[in-house]
């Protein structure tokens, strides 16, 4: 069951980026999904850098992110 609540979403080319509240973990997460490649990533963020990660999520992809994230719903 998806516990994400969408806060903001946008498109950039073939990528859809969504800032969400994760109700199960009580934290923020940025989801990025590329429709062309079918690849996605989930990036847990803190409130201090959530806007930066939302603007450029692929610059923040690291070991903390979870590859293969489903598209935002």
C-alpha positions in Angstrom: 0.0 0.0 0.0 1.4 3.4 -1.0 1.5 5.8 1.9 2.6 8.8 -0.1 0.6 12.1 -0.2 1.4 14.3 -3.1 2.5 17.9 -2.2 3.7 19.2 -5.6 4.4 17.7 -9.0 5.9 18.8 -12.3 7.1 17.5 -15.6 10.5 18.1 -17.2 10.8 16.5 -20.6 10.0 12.9 -20.2 10.4 12.9 -16.4 7.7 13.4 -13.8 8.9 14.7 -10.4 6.7 14.6 -7.3 7.4 15.9 -3.8 5.4 13.7 -1.3 4.8 13.3 2.4 5.5 9.6 3.4 2.8 9.0 5.9 4.3 5.7 7.0 7.8 7.1 7.7 6.7 10.6 8.7 9.0 12.3 6.2 9.4 13.9 2.8 10.4 12.1 -0.3 10.9 13.1 -3.9 9.9 10.6 -6.6 11.3 11.0 -10.1 10.2 8.7 -13.0 11.4 8.9 -16.6 8.7 7.7 -19.0 11.2 7.0 -21.8 13.4 4.7 -19.9 10.8 3.4 -17.4 13.3 4.1 -14.6 12.5 5.8 -11.4 14.0 6.8 -8.1 12.8 7.7 -4.6 14.9 10.2 -2.7 14.2 10.7 1.0 14.8 14.4 1.8 14.7 16.6 4.9 12.6 19.8 5.0 15.7 22.0 4.6 16.7 20.7 1.2 13.3 19.4 -0.1 12.9 22.3 -2.6 16.4 21.9 -4.0 15.9 18.1 -4.5 12.5 18.7 -6.1 14.0 21.2 -8.6 16.9 18.9 -9.6 16.4 15.3 -8.2 19.0 13.6 -10.4 21.7 15.8 -8.9 20.9 14.2 -5.5 20.7 10.5 -6.5 22.9 8.6 -4.0 23.0 5.5 -2.0 20.1 6.9 0.1 17.8 6.8 -3.0 15.8 3.8 -4.0 16.1 2.9 -7.7 13.2 1.4 -9.5 10.6 3.6 -7.9 7.1 3.3 -9.4 5.7 6.2 -11.2 3.9 8.7 -9.0 0.2 8.2 -8.8 
